[in-house]
Amino acid sequence: MSNGIYIALSGAIAQGNAIEVVANNVANVETTGFRGARVSFSQALVSAQAAAPGGPPDDTAFVGLGQVVDVTQRPGTIVQTENPLDLALVGDGFFAVDTPRGPRYTRAGNFRLSENGDIADAAGNPARTSGGGHITIPEGTKSIQVSSDGTVLADGEELGTLELVRFAKDALQREGATLYAAIPGATPMESQVEVLSGALESSNVNGTRGVIDMIKINRTYDSLLKMIETYRELDSRTARELGGK
């Protein structure tokens, strides 16, 4: 069997994975605080000695899916909302929230009050303070303010400061659309970001660019499938001709 079919197959698999990543980007173009991902491709070499029985007979260059890199460096557009609990970050950092799985980190600052008055994210996870606690807004509070360093005041009374952290590059892994978990051994560091109250950071995904990327990837994927079918037909024809001799 020709090595070409294996190369085309590996390319098709890699493109299929790329479609999933880009489709997820496009699906979250309106998600507050979402950071898009990009795909890098790598070349994998399979040695004849390591090839499984029935695999490619010679050293073959395969297309492989490389790292899926979160584009955490590029901020989204800041949108004014006038809601004091809508918070946006200017600079490299994250809010911290407590989840059933432990602390998680997010750029999505569309906070609200939970049933017991805690400041929480859209999923109900309470925001963490710099001391590791939570901030509860007293019942009957008329005015909530959040200063540029994350300090929360209710009717002028200081209640605590939101935990704002940053991580070394590649120290976070995505969980869902807007939450990130620290990889084992990663330590959060204090961040010097500025908090904007009454504003939200939109997704950093360009929807138009995402659709164009999907079209390109789909065309490449279709071309690879046609190549696979061509190789199959050639192999079948060769087998028939050799069998007839």
N, C-alpha and C positions, 0 to 999 in steps of 0.2 A: 504493500500500500504506500502511496506517495506521502512524503513528509508534509507536503503542502496542506493536506486536509487537517493535520494536527495543528499546524500554525494557524490556519483559518478558524478552526474550532476554538483555540485558545483566545484568538482575537475576538470572536463572537461572544464568548463568555465574559471577557473583560468589558466589551461594549455594553453588554446587558447589565452589568453591575454599574457602569457609568450612567446608564439611563435611569436607574433607581435613584442615584444620588442627585442628578439634575432634576428629576421629577419631584423629589422631596424639597429641593430648593424652591421650585416654582410654586408648589403647593403651600409654602409658608411665606410667600412674598408679602402677605399682609399681617404676618405674625409679629407682634411687638417683641423687640429684642432678639429676633432670630438672626443667627449668623450662618450664612451659606457655606457650603463645602465644595471643594473642587477635587477632581480625581487626577492622580498622576499614574502613568503606566510604566511598568518595568519590563525588562526582558529576562526571561528565565531560561537557563540552559539545562537541558536534560541529557545526561550522558547515556551512551548506549549501554554501559554496564549497569546503570541504575534504572534503566527503563523496565517497566513491567512486561511480562510475556505478552506478546501480541502488540506491543507498543511500537513507537518509531524505531527503525533499525539503526539510524545514525544520530550523531549529535544534532539536536534540533533547537532552533531559537523560537521560544514561545513568547507570545505577548501575555503579560500578566498584569493584574490589577495591583498597582502600587499603593501607596498610602492615600487614604481619604483625609485630606487636610482641612481642618476647620479654619475658616478665614476669620480669625478672632481679631486681627489687627485693624480691619477696616470698619469704621463705625457706620451705623445707619443714620438716616436723616432725623434731626430732632423736630418733633411736632408738638406745638403748644396745645394744651388741653384746658388749662386753668383749674384742673382738679388738684388740690394740694397733695393728694396721695399718689398721683402719677409722677414718677420720678425717673429722670434720665441721668446717665453718667457721662461726663465729659472726661475722657482719658482712659487709660488702660486699667480696668478693674471690674469687679463684680459685686453685686449684692450677695449676701449669704442668707439662706433659708434653712429651716429644719424640716426634714422629711422623715417618713417612717424608715427610710434607708440610711439616715444620717444626714449630715450637712451637705447641701448642694449649693451651686453657685449660678447666678443668672444675670443677664443684662436686661431682662424684662422687668421694668419697674411699674407695671400697672397694678399697684397694691390696692388693697381694700381692707375694711374692718371685718374680722371674723365674727361669729356669733357671740364670742366672749369679749370682743373689743380689741383683740390683738391685730396689729398690722400684719397682713398676710398677702401672699401672692394670689394669682388668679385661681390656683388649684387648692387654696386654703392652707398652704404651708406657711407657718409664721416666720416673719423676718427675724434674723438674729441681730442682737446688739453686739457692740464691740466687746462686751464682757461675757457673751455667750447666752444671754437671756432673751426675753421677748419684750416688746413694748405694747402695753395695754392702754388704750385711750379711755379715760373715765367716762362713765355714762353722763350725758348732759353737756358734754364739751361742745362749745359753739365754734371754736376756731382751732384748726390744726395747721401748724407751720413746720416745714422741714428746711433747715439751713443748708448752706453749701457744703458743710462737712458731714451732713447726715444726722445732725442733732434734731430730735423731734420735740416740739413744744405743743402743749394743749392749753389753750387760753393763757398763753404766756409762760406756763410752767414747764420746765425741762423734764422730759421723761426718760431720756436715754439717747444713745447715738447708734445708728445703724452700722453694722459691721460691713466694711468695705475692704475687699482684699484683691490681690493680684497673684498670679502664679508664673513660674518660669514657662518658657515656650514648651508646648507639647505636654504639659503637666495635667491637662484636663481632658476628659473624654465625655462626649455628648450623651445625655440621657433624655430621649424625647426631643421636643422642638427647642426648648429654651433652657433646660437645666443641664448643668455640667457636674461631673463627679471628679474629684482629685484622684489621680492614679496612685497606687500604693507607694508610700514614701514621700509623696509631694507635700510640701508645707506651704500653707497660705502666708503671704506677706502683706504688710500694711500697704494700702494703696492711697495715693495722693489725688484721687479723682475729685472732680467737682460734681456735686449733686444739684440738679436743676429740678425744682419743685414746680408742678403744673405743666410738665412736659413728658413726652415719651420718645424713646429711640425706636424708630421703625426698623423693619428688616433691612439688612444691607444687600439684599438680593435685587438685581435688576431683572424684572420680569420679562422684558423684551429679549434681553440677552439670553435668559434661561430658555425661552421658547426656541430661539435660533439654535442654541446648543443642542437641544433635544432633537431638532430636525436633522442637524448634521450627524449626530450619533446614530439616529435611526437609519439614515441613509448608509452609513458605514456598516451598521449591523446587517442591513438587508444585503449589501454587497458581499459581505462575508458569508452569509447563508447561501447565496448563489454560488460562491466559490466552492463551498462544501459540497453542494449538489453536483457541481461540475466534476469535482474530483471523484465523487462516488460513481458517476456515470463512466468516467474514464477507467476507474478500477474494475467496474463490472464488465466493460467492453474488453479490457485486457484479459480478464479472467476467462471470458467466453472464447476469445481468440486462442489463448494458450490451451484451453481445454479441448479445442477442436483439432489441435495438431496431433 
